[in-house]
């Protein structure tokens, strides 16, 4: 992790903690990725030498920064999608400040629609950190867009198990995918599309 990017992430995490403490409604919180989960996603992207990364759920850009920093070293690119234009604008500023603007395309829109429009086998790493109950309705696109050996990473699987259970059930039932849950942050589930 490049030190300037790490400093921006640390500052965003501190600002999010202060902001979120005053918010009763979870939808008003910034909902940023925790540091240990960020490191794991960064590590996955590096290990895969991921060149085509898709993130659904930009929020304030903490996860975007982790992914873009990895993309800088792999020669890759991040497409990040969110329905919240204000949050994406804040994320865009952080990405620019980190010198990562060339690694990221910001798009406002629905994650399921975006996945449906992506080509088969075109994604190395798909990171899902949006409204969890929507994920099953996106199936089979999260799997279809992965290249063999590519990963889906899903955040919040330990903090919101009931909301992700249907989607994790689809992954578990698919013989082409193998997966594991990691007790980092609020729980990260990673599924790899097995090469055939």
NUMAR-644453 format. One record per residue: residue number from 1; x, y, z of N, C-alpha, C, O in turn. Coordinates in nm, 2 decimals. Layout:
NUM  X  Y  Z  X  Y  Z  X  Y  Z  X  Y  Z
...
***
This chain:
1  0.08  -0.12  0.00  0.00  0.00  0.00  0.09  0.12  0.00  0.18  0.14  0.08
2  0.06  0.21  -0.09  0.14  0.34  -0.10  0.10  0.43  0.02  -0.02  0.44  0.05
3  0.20  0.49  0.08  0.18  0.56  0.21  0.07  0.68  0.20  0.00  0.70  0.29
4  0.07  0.75  0.09  -0.03  0.86  0.07  -0.17  0.80  0.07  -0.26  0.85  0.13
5  -0.19  0.69  0.00  -0.32  0.62  -0.01  -0.36  0.57  0.13  -0.47  0.59  0.17
6  -0.26  0.51  0.20  -0.29  0.46  0.34  -0.33  0.57  0.43  -0.43  0.56  0.51
7  -0.27  0.69  0.42  -0.30  0.81  0.50  -0.45  0.85  0.47  -0.52  0.89  0.56
8  -0.48  0.86  0.34  -0.62  0.90  0.31  -0.72  0.80  0.36  -0.82  0.84  0.41
9  -0.69  0.67  0.35  -0.78  0.57  0.40  -0.79  0.59  0.56  -0.91  0.59  0.61
10  -0.68  0.61  0.62  -0.69  0.63  0.77  -0.77  0.75  0.81  -0.85  0.74  0.90
11  -0.76  0.86  0.73  -0.83  0.98  0.76  -0.98  0.96  0.73  -1.07  1.00  0.81
12  -1.01  0.88  0.63  -1.15  0.85  0.60  -1.22  0.76  0.70  -1.33  0.78  0.74
13  -1.14  0.67  0.75  -1.19  0.58  0.86  -1.22  0.66  0.99  -1.32  0.64  1.05
14  -1.13  0.75  1.02  -1.15  0.84  1.14  -1.28  0.92  1.12  -1.36  0.94  1.21
15  -1.29  0.98  1.00  -1.40  1.07  0.97  -1.53  0.99  0.98  -1.64  1.04  1.02
16  -1.53  0.87  0.92  -1.65  0.78  0.92  -1.69  0.74  1.06  -1.81  0.74  1.09
17  -1.59  0.71  1.15  -1.63  0.68  1.28  -1.70  0.79  1.35  -1.80  0.77  1.43
18  -1.65  0.91  1.34  -1.71  1.03  1.40  -1.85  1.06  1.34  -1.94  1.08  1.41
19  -1.86  1.05  1.21  -1.99  1.07  1.14  -2.09  0.97  1.18  -2.20  1.01  1.22
20  -2.05  0.84  1.17  -2.15  0.73  1.20  -2.20  0.73  1.34  -2.31  0.68  1.37
21  -2.12  0.78  1.44  -2.16  0.77  1.58  -2.28  0.86  1.60  -2.35  0.84  1.70
22  -2.30  0.96  1.52  -2.41  1.05  1.53  -2.53  1.01  1.45  -2.64  1.08  1.45
23  -2.53  0.90  1.38  -2.64  0.86  1.29  -2.71  0.74  1.35  -2.66  0.63  1.37
24  -2.84  0.76  1.38  -2.92  0.65  1.43  -2.96  0.55  1.32  -2.97  0.43  1.34
25  -2.99  0.60  1.20  -3.03  0.52  1.09  -2.91  0.47  1.01  -2.82  0.55  0.97
26  -2.89  0.34  0.99  -2.78  0.28  0.93  -2.76  0.33  0.78  -2.65  0.34  0.73
27  -2.87  0.37  0.72  -2.87  0.42  0.58  -2.80  0.55  0.57  -2.76  0.59  0.47
28  -2.80  0.62  0.69  -2.73  0.75  0.69  -2.58  0.74  0.72  -2.51  0.84  0.71
29  -2.54  0.62  0.76  -2.40  0.60  0.79  -2.31  0.59  0.66  -2.37  0.56  0.56
30  -2.18  0.61  0.67  -2.10  0.60  0.56  -2.07  0.46  0.52  -2.04  0.43  0.40
31  -2.07  0.37  0.61  -2.05  0.23  0.59  -1.92  0.20  0.51  -1.93  0.14  0.40
32  -1.81  0.23  0.56  -1.68  0.21  0.50  -1.62  0.08  0.53  -1.66  0.02  0.64
33  -1.54  0.03  0.45  -1.47  -0.10  0.47  -1.37  -0.10  0.58  -1.29  0.00  0.58
34  -1.37  -0.19  0.67  -1.28  -0.20  0.78  -1.14  -0.23  0.73  -1.12  -0.29  0.63
35  -1.03  -0.18  0.81  -0.90  -0.20  0.76  -0.85  -0.34  0.73  -0.79  -0.37  0.63
36  -0.89  -0.44  0.81  -0.85  -0.58  0.79  -0.92  -0.64  0.67  -0.86  -0.72  0.60
37  -1.04  -0.60  0.65  -1.11  -0.65  0.53  -1.05  -0.58  0.40  -1.04  -0.65  0.30
38  -1.02  -0.46  0.42  -0.95  -0.39  0.30  -0.82  -0.45  0.26  -0.79  -0.47  0.15
39  -0.74  -0.49  0.36  -0.62  -0.55  0.34  -0.64  -0.69  0.26  -0.56  -0.72  0.17
40  -0.74  -0.76  0.31  -0.77  -0.89  0.24  -0.81  -0.87  0.10  -0.76  -0.95  0.01
41  -0.90  -0.78  0.07  -0.94  -0.75  -0.07  -0.82  -0.70  -0.15  -0.81  -0.75  -0.27
42  -0.74  -0.62  -0.10  -0.62  -0.57  -0.16  -0.53  -0.69  -0.20  -0.47  -0.70  -0.31
43  -0.51  -0.78  -0.10  -0.43  -0.90  -0.12  -0.48  -0.99  -0.23  -0.41  -1.04  -0.31
44  -0.62  -1.01  -0.23  -0.68  -1.09  -0.33  -0.65  -1.03  -0.47  -0.61  -1.10  -0.56
45  -0.67  -0.90  -0.48  -0.65  -0.84  -0.61  -0.50  -0.85  -0.65  -0.47  -0.87  -0.77
46  -0.41  -0.84  -0.56  -0.27  -0.85  -0.59  -0.24  -1.00  -0.63  -0.17  -1.02  -0.73
47  -0.29  -1.09  -0.56  -0.26  -1.23  -0.58  -0.31  -1.28  -0.72  -0.25  -1.35  -0.79
48  -0.43  -1.22  -0.75  -0.49  -1.26  -0.88  -0.43  -1.18  -1.00  -0.45  -1.21  -1.12
49  -0.34  -1.08  -0.97  -0.29  -0.99  -1.07  -0.41  -0.93  -1.14  -0.41  -0.92  -1.27
50  -0.52  -0.89  -1.06  -0.64  -0.85  -1.12  -0.63  -0.73  -1.21  -0.57  -0.63  -1.16
51  -0.68  -0.74  -1.33  -0.67  -0.62  -1.42  -0.81  -0.56  -1.44  -0.82  -0.44  -1.46
52  -0.92  -0.64  -1.42  -1.05  -0.59  -1.44  -1.13  -0.61  -1.31  -1.17  -0.73  -1.28
53  -1.14  -0.51  -1.23  -1.20  -0.52  -1.10  -1.33  -0.44  -1.10  -1.34  -0.33  -1.15
54  -1.44  -0.50  -1.05  -1.57  -0.43  -1.04  -1.61  -0.43  -0.90  -1.61  -0.53  -0.83
55  -1.65  -0.31  -0.85  -1.69  -0.28  -0.72  -1.84  -0.23  -0.72  -1.87  -0.13  -0.79
56  -1.92  -0.30  -0.65  -2.06  -0.25  -0.64  -2.08  -0.21  -0.50  -2.09  -0.29  -0.40
57  -2.10  -0.07  -0.48  -2.11  -0.01  -0.35  -1.98  0.07  -0.32  -1.90  0.04  -0.24
58  -1.97  0.19  -0.38  -1.86  0.28  -0.37  -1.85  0.34  -0.23  -1.75  0.34  -0.16
59  -1.97  0.38  -0.17  -1.98  0.45  -0.05  -1.88  0.57  -0.05  -1.88  0.64  -0.15
60  -1.80  0.59  0.05  -1.71  0.70  0.05  -1.57  0.67  -0.01  -1.48  0.76  0.00
61  -1.56  0.55  -0.06  -1.44  0.52  -0.14  -1.32  0.45  -0.07  -1.22  0.44  -0.12
62  -1.34  0.41  0.06  -1.24  0.34  0.13  -1.20  0.21  0.05  -1.08  0.18  0.02
63  -1.30  0.13  0.02  -1.27  0.00  -0.06  -1.22  0.04  -0.19  -1.14  -0.04  -0.25
64  -1.27  0.14  -0.26  -1.22  0.18  -0.39  -1.07  0.21  -0.38  -1.00  0.18  -0.47
65  -1.03  0.28  -0.28  -0.89  0.31  -0.26  -0.80  0.18  -0.25  -0.70  0.17  -0.31
66  -0.85  0.09  -0.17  -0.78  -0.04  -0.16  -0.77  -0.11  -0.29  -0.66  -0.15  -0.33
67  -0.88  -0.11  -0.36  -0.88  -0.18  -0.49  -0.79  -0.11  -0.60  -0.72  -0.17  -0.67
68  -0.80  0.03  -0.60  -0.73  0.11  -0.70  -0.58  0.10  -0.67  -0.50  0.10  -0.76
69  -0.54  0.09  -0.54  -0.40  0.08  -0.51  -0.34  -0.05  -0.56  -0.23  -0.06  -0.62
70  -0.42  -0.16  -0.55  -0.38  -0.29  -0.60  -0.38  -0.28  -0.76  -0.29  -0.33  -0.82
71  -0.48  -0.22  -0.82  -0.48  -0.21  -0.96  -0.37  -0.13  -1.02  -0.32  -0.16  -1.13
72  -0.32  -0.03  -0.94  -0.20  0.05  -0.99  -0.08  -0.05  -1.01  -0.01  -0.04  -1.10
73  -0.07  -0.14  -0.92  0.05  -0.23  -0.93  0.03  -0.35  -1.02  0.13  -0.41  -1.07
74  -0.10  -0.38  -1.05  -0.12  -0.49  -1.15  -0.15  -0.44  -1.29  -0.16  -0.53  -1.38
75  -0.15  -0.31  -1.31  -0.18  -0.26  -1.44  -0.33  -0.27  -1.47  -0.37  -0.27  -1.58
76  -0.41  -0.28  -1.36  -0.55  -0.30  -1.38  -0.64  -0.17  -1.37  -0.58  -0.06  -1.36
77  -0.77  -0.19  -1.36  -0.86  -0.08  -1.35  -0.98  -0.13  -1.27  -1.02  -0.24  -1.26
78  -1.04  -0.03  -1.20  -1.16  -0.05  -1.11  -1.28  0.02  -1.17  -1.27  0.14  -1.20
79  -1.39  -0.05  -1.19  -1.52  0.02  -1.22  -1.59  0.01  -1.09  -1.62  -0.10  -1.04
80  -1.63  0.13  -1.04  -1.71  0.13  -0.91  -1.84  0.19  -0.94  -1.86  0.29  -1.00
81  -1.95  0.12  -0.88  -2.09  0.17  -0.90  -2.15  0.19  -0.77  -2.13  0.12  -0.67
82  -2.24  0.30  -0.77  -2.32  0.33  -0.65  -2.44  0.41  -0.70  -2.43  0.48  -0.80
83  -2.54  0.40  -0.62  -2.66  0.49  -0.65  -2.66  0.62  -0.59  -2.74  0.71  -0.62
84  -2.56  0.64  -0.49  -2.55  0.76  -0.41  -2.45  0.85  -0.48  -2.33  0.83  -0.46
85  -2.49  0.96  -0.55  -2.40  1.04  -0.62  -2.32  1.13  -0.52  -2.20  1.16  -0.55
86  -2.37  1.17  -0.41  -2.30  1.25  -0.31  -2.18  1.17  -0.26  -2.07  1.22  -0.25
87  -2.21  1.04  -0.22  -2.10  0.96  -0.17  -1.99  0.94  -0.28  -1.87  0.94  -0.25
88  -2.04  0.91  -0.40  -1.94  0.89  -0.51  -1.86  1.01  -0.53  -1.74  1.00  -0.56
89  -1.92  1.13  -0.52  -1.84  1.25  -0.54  -1.73  1.26  -0.44  -1.62  1.30  -0.47
90  -1.76  1.23  -0.31  -1.66  1.23  -0.20  -1.55  1.13  -0.23  -1.43  1.16  -0.21
91  -1.59  1.01  -0.28  -1.50  0.91  -0.31  -1.40  0.95  -0.43  -1.28  0.93  -0.42
92  -1.46  1.02  -0.52  -1.38  1.06  -0.64  -1.27  1.16  -0.59  -1.16  1.15  -0.64
93  -1.31  1.25  -0.50  -1.21  1.34  -0.45  -1.09  1.27  -0.38  -0.98  1.30  -0.39
94  -1.13  1.17  -0.30  -1.02  1.09  -0.23  -0.93  1.01  -0.33  -0.81  1.01  -0.31
95  -0.99  0.96  -0.43  -0.92  0.88  -0.53  -0.82  0.98  -0.60  -0.71  0.94  -0.63
96  -0.87  1.10  -0.64  -0.78  1.20  -0.70  -0.67  1.24  -0.61  -0.55  1.24  -0.65
97  -0.70  1.26  -0.48  -0.60  1.30  -0.38  -0.49  1.19  -0.37  -0.37  1.22  -0.34
98  -0.53  1.07  -0.39  -0.43  0.96  -0.38  -0.35  0.93  -0.51  -0.27  0.85  -0.52
99  -0.39  1.01  -0.61  -0.32  0.99  -0.74  -0.36  0.87  -0.82  -0.29  0.81  -0.89
100  -0.49  0.82  -0.79  -0.54  0.70  -0.85  -0.65  0.72  -0.95  -0.72  0.62  -0.99
101  -0.67  0.84  -1.00  -0.78  0.87  -1.08  -0.78  0.79  -1.21  -0.88  0.75  -1.27
102  -0.66  0.76  -1.26  -0.65  0.68  -1.39  -0.69  0.54  -1.37  -0.72  0.47  -1.47
103  -0.69  0.49  -1.24  -0.72  0.35  -1.22  -0.87  0.33  -1.19  -0.91  0.21  -1.18
104  -0.95  0.43  -1.19  -1.09  0.42  -1.14  -1.19  0.49  -1.24  -1.16  0.60  -1.28
105  -1.29  0.42  -1.27  -1.41  0.48  -1.34  -1.52  0.47  -1.24  -1.56  0.37  -1.19
106  -1.59  0.59  -1.22  -1.70  0.60  -1.13  -1.83  0.60  -1.22  -1.84  0.67  -1.32
107  -1.92  0.52  -1.18  -2.05  0.51  -1.25  -2.16  0.51  -1.15  -2.16  0.43  -1.06
108  -2.26  0.60  -1.17  -2.38  0.60  -1.09  -2.48  0.51  -1.15  -2.52  0.52  -1.27
109  -2.53  0.41  -1.07  -2.63  0.32  -1.13  -2.65  0.20  -1.04  -2.58  0.17  -0.94
110  -2.74  0.12  -1.08  -2.78  -0.01  -1.01  -2.68  -0.12  -1.04  -2.64  -0.14  -1.16
111  -2.63  -0.19  -0.94  -2.53  -0.29  -0.96  -2.58  -0.41  -1.04  -2.50  -0.46  -1.12
112  -2.70  -0.45  -1.02  -2.76  -0.56  -1.10  -2.76  -0.53  -1.24  -2.73  -0.62  -1.33
113  -2.81  -0.41  -1.28  -2.81  -0.37  -1.42  -2.68  -0.37  -1.48  -2.65  -0.41  -1.59
114  -2.58  -0.32  -1.41  -2.44  -0.31  -1.46  -2.38  -0.45  -1.48  -2.32  -0.47  -1.58
115  -2.41  -0.54  -1.39  -2.36  -0.68  -1.40  -2.42  -0.74  -1.53  -2.35  -0.81  -1.60
116  -2.55  -0.72  -1.55  -2.61  -0.78  -1.66  -2.55  -0.73  -1.79  -2.56  -0.81  -1.89
117  -2.50  -0.61  -1.79  -2.44  -0.56  -1.92  -2.29  -0.60  -1.94  -2.24  -0.57  -2.05
118  -2.23  -0.66  -1.84  -2.09  -0.69  -1.86  -2.07  -0.82  -1.93  -2.16  -0.91  -1.93
119  -1.96  -0.84  -2.01  -1.94  -0.96  -2.09  -1.91  -1.08  -2.00  -1.86  -1.06  -1.89
120  -1.94  -1.19  -2.06  -1.90  -1.32  -1.99  -1.75  -1.33  -1.97  -1.67  -1.29  -2.06
121  -1.71  -1.37  -1.85  -1.57  -1.39  -1.82  -1.48  -1.27  -1.82  -1.36  -1.28  -1.85
122  -1.54  -1.15  -1.80  -1.46  -1.03  -1.82  -1.40  -0.97  -1.69  -1.33  -0.88  -1.70
123  -1.44  -1.03  -1.58  -1.40  -0.97  -1.45  -1.31  -1.06  -1.37  -1.33  -1.18  -1.36
124  -1.20  -1.01  -1.32  -1.11  -1.08  -1.24  -1.15  -1.09  -1.09  -1.15  -1.19  -1.02
125  -1.20  -0.97  -1.04  -1.24  -0.96  -0.90  -1.37  -0.88  -0.90  -1.37  -0.76  -0.94
126  -1.48  -0.93  -0.84  -1.60  -0.86  -0.82  -1.62  -0.84  -0.67  -1.62  -0.94  -0.59
127  -1.63  -0.72  -0.62  -1.65  -0.69  -0.48  -1.78  -0.63  -0.46  -1.82  -0.53  -0.52
128  -1.86  -0.70  -0.37  -2.00  -0.66  -0.34  -2.01  -0.60  -0.20  -1.98  -0.67  -0.11
129  -2.05  -0.48  -0.20  -2.07  -0.41  -0.07  -2.18  -0.31  -0.08  -2.16  -0.19  -0.06
130  -2.30  -0.36  -0.12  -2.41  -0.28  -0.15  -2.53  -0.33  -0.06  -2.51  -0.38  0.05
131  -2.65  -0.31  -0.11  -2.77  -0.36  -0.04  -2.78  -0.51  -0.06  -2.82  -0.56  -0.16
132  -2.75  -0.58  0.05  -2.73  -0.73  0.04  -2.86  -0.80  0.00  -2.84  -0.90  -0.07
133  -2.98  -0.76  0.04  -3.09  -0.84  -0.01  -3.11  -0.84  -0.16  -3.19  -0.92  -0.21
134  -3.05  -0.75  -0.23  -3.06  -0.74  -0.38  -2.98  -0.85  -0.45  -3.01  -0.88  -0.56
135  -2.87  -0.90  -0.38  -2.78  -0.98  -0.45  -2.84  -1.11  -0.52  -2.80  -1.13  -0.64
136  -2.93  -1.18  -0.46  -2.98  -1.30  -0.52  -3.06  -1.27  -0.65  -3.05  -1.35  -0.75
137  -3.12  -1.15  -0.66  -3.18  -1.11  -0.79  -3.09  -1.08  -0.90  -3.13  -1.07  -1.02
138  -2.96  -1.06  -0.87  -2.86  -1.04  -0.97  -2.81  -1.17  -1.03  -2.74  -1.17  -1.14
139  -2.84  -1.28  -0.97  -2.78  -1.41  -1.01  -2.84  -1.45  -1.15  -2.96  -1.42  -1.17
140  -2.77  -1.50  -1.24  -2.64  -1.56  -1.23  -2.52  -1.47  -1.27  -2.41  -1.51  -1.29
141  -2.55  -1.34  -1.29  -2.45  -1.25  -1.34  -2.32  -1.24  -1.26  -2.21  -1.23  -1.32
142  -2.33  -1.24  -1.13  -2.20  -1.23  -1.05  -2.11  -1.35  -1.09  -1.99  -1.33  -1.09
143  -2.16  -1.47  -1.11  -2.08  -1.58  -1.16  -2.04  -1.57  -1.30  -1.93  -1.59  -1.34
144  -2.14  -1.53  -1.39  -2.12  -1.53  -1.53  -2.01  -1.44  -1.58  -1.94  -1.47  -1.67
145  -2.00  -1.32  -1.51  -1.90  -1.22  -1.55  -1.75  -1.26  -1.51  -1.66  -1.20  -1.56
146  -1.74  -1.36  -1.42  -1.60  -1.39  -1.37  -1.53  -1.47  -1.47  -1.58  -1.55  -1.54
147  -1.40  -1.45  -1.48  -1.31  -1.53  -1.56  -1.28  -1.65  -1.48  -1.29  -1.65  -1.35
148  -1.24  -1.77  -1.53  -1.20  -1.88  -1.45  -1.08  -1.84  -1.36  -0.98  -1.78  -1.41
149  -1.09  -1.87  -1.24  -1.00  -1.83  -1.14  -1.03  -1.70  -1.07  -0.96  -1.66  -0.98
150  -1.13  -1.63  -1.12  -1.17  -1.50  -1.07  -1.25  -1.52  -0.94  -1.30  -1.62  -0.91
151  -1.26  -1.41  -0.86  -1.32  -1.41  -0.73  -1.44  -1.32  -0.72  -1.44  -1.21  -0.78
152  -1.54  -1.36  -0.64  -1.64  -1.27  -0.59  -1.61  -1.25  -0.44  -1.58  -1.35  -0.37
153  -1.60  -1.13  -0.39  -1.58  -1.10  -0.25  -1.70  -1.03  -0.20  -1.74  -0.92  -0.26
154  -1.76  -1.07  -0.09  -1.89  -1.02  -0.04  -1.86  -0.97  0.11  -1.82  -1.05  0.19
155  -1.89  -0.84  0.13  -1.86  -0.79  0.27  -1.99  -0.81  0.35  -2.10  -0.83  0.30
156  -1.97  -0.79  0.48  -2.08  -0.79  0.58  -2.15  -0.93  0.60  -2.27  -0.93  0.64
157  -2.08  -1.04  0.58  -2.15  -1.17  0.59  -2.16  -1.21  0.73  -2.25  -1.30  0.76
158  -2.08  -1.16  0.83  -2.09  -1.20  0.97  -2.18  -1.10  1.04  -2.25  -1.13  1.14
159  -2.18  -0.97  1.00  -2.26  -0.87  1.07  -2.41  -0.88  1.02  -2.49  -0.84  1.10
160  -2.44  -0.93  0.90  -2.57  -0.93  0.85  -2.60  -1.07  0.79  -2.63  -1.08  0.67
161  -2.59  -1.18  0.87  -2.60  -1.31  0.81  -2.73  -1.34  0.75  -2.74  -1.41  0.64
162  -2.84  -1.29  0.80  -2.97  -1.32  0.75  -2.99  -1.26  0.61  -3.05  -1.31  0.52
163  -2.93  -1.14  0.59  -2.94  -1.07  0.46  -2.86  -1.13  0.35  -2.90  -1.13  0.24
164  -2.75  -1.20  0.39  -2.67  -1.26  0.28  -2.69  -1.41  0.26  -2.64  -1.46  0.17
165  -2.76  -1.47  0.35  -2.78  -1.61  0.35  -2.83  -1.66  0.21  -2.78  -1.76  0.16
166  -2.94  -1.60  0.15  -2.99  -1.65  0.02  -2.88  -1.64  -0.09  -2.87  -1.73  -0.17
167  -2.80  -1.54  -0.09  -2.70  -1.53  -0.19  -2.58  -1.63  -0.16  -2.53  -1.69  -0.26
168  -2.54  -1.64  -0.04  -2.44  -1.74  -0.01  -2.49  -1.88  -0.04  -2.41  -1.97  -0.07
169  -2.62  -1.90  -0.03  -2.67  -2.03  -0.06  -2.66  -2.06  -0.21  -2.63  -2.17  -0.25
170  -2.68  -1.96  -0.29  -2.66  -1.98  -0.44  -2.52  -2.01  -0.47  -2.49  -2.10  -0.55
171  -2.42  -1.95  -0.40  -2.28  -1.97  -0.42  -2.25  -2.12  -0.38  -2.18  -2.19  -0.45
172  -2.30  -2.15  -0.26  -2.27  -2.29  -0.20  -2.32  -2.40  -0.29  -2.27  -2.51  -0.30
173  -2.44  -2.37  -0.36  -2.50  -2.48  -0.44  -2.44  -2.49  -0.58  -2.47  -2.58  -0.65
174  -2.35  -2.40  -0.61  -2.29  -2.40  -0.75  -2.16  -2.48  -0.75  -2.07  -2.44  -0.68
175  -2.16  -2.59  -0.82  -2.04  -2.68  -0.82  -1.92  -2.61  -0.88  -1.80  -2.66  -0.87
176  -1.94  -2.50  -0.96  -1.82  -2.43  -1.02  -1.76  -2.33  -0.93  -1.65  -2.28  -0.97
177  -1.81  -2.31  -0.81  -1.76  -2.21  -0.72  -1.71  -2.28  -0.59  -1.78  -2.38  -0.54
178  -1.60  -2.24  -0.53  -1.57  -2.28  -0.40  -1.54  -2.16  -0.32  -1.49  -2.06  -0.37
179  -1.58  -2.16  -0.19  -1.58  -2.04  -0.11  -1.54  -2.06  0.03  -1.54  -2.17  0.09
180  -1.51  -1.95  0.10  -1.48  -1.95  0.24  -1.51  -1.81  0.30  -1.51  -1.71  0.23
181  -1.55  -1.81  0.43  -1.57  -1.69  0.50  -1.45  -1.66  0.59  -1.40  -1.74  0.65
182  -1.41  -1.53  0.59  -1.30  -1.48  0.67  -1.35  -1.39  0.77  -1.43  -1.29  0.74
183  -1.31  -1.41  0.89  -1.35  -1.33  1.01  -1.27  -1.20  1.02  -1.19  -1.18  1.11
184  -1.28  -1.12  0.91  -1.21  -0.99  0.91  -1.32  -0.88  0.89  -1.42  -0.91  0.83
185  -1.30  -0.76  0.95  -1.40  -0.66  0.94  -1.54  -0.71  0.99  -1.55  -0.76  1.10
186  -1.64  -0.70  0.91  -1.77  -0.74  0.94  -1.80  -0.88  0.87  -1.92  -0.92  0.86
187  -1.69  -0.94  0.83  -1.70  -1.07  0.77  -1.69  -1.06  0.62  -1.78  -0.99  0.55
188  -1.60  -1.13  0.56  -1.58  -1.13  0.41  -1.59  -1.27  0.36  -1.52  -1.36  0.41
189  -1.67  -1.29  0.26  -1.69  -1.42  0.20  -1.63  -1.41  0.06  -1.66  -1.32  -0.02
190  -1.54  -1.50  0.03  -1.47  -1.50  -0.10  -1.50  -1.63  -0.17  -1.48  -1.74  -0.11
191  -1.54  -1.62  -0.30  -1.58  -1.74  -0.38  -1.50  -1.73  -0.51  -1.49  -1.63  -0.57
192  -1.43  -1.84  -0.54  -1.35  -1.85  -0.66  -1.42  -1.93  -0.77  -1.48  -2.04  -0.73
193  -1.42  -1.89  -0.89  -1.47  -1.97  -1.00  -1.36  -2.07  -1.04  -1.26  -2.03  -1.10
194  -1.39  -2.19  -1.02  -1.29  -2.30  -1.05  -1.26  -2.31  -1.20  -1.35  -2.32  -1.28
195  -1.13  -2.31  -1.24  -1.10  -2.33  -1.38  -1.14  -2.47  -1.42  -1.13  -2.57  -1.34
196  -1.19  -2.49  -1.53  -1.24  -2.62  -1.58  -1.16  -2.66  -1.70  -1.18  -2.77  -1.75
***
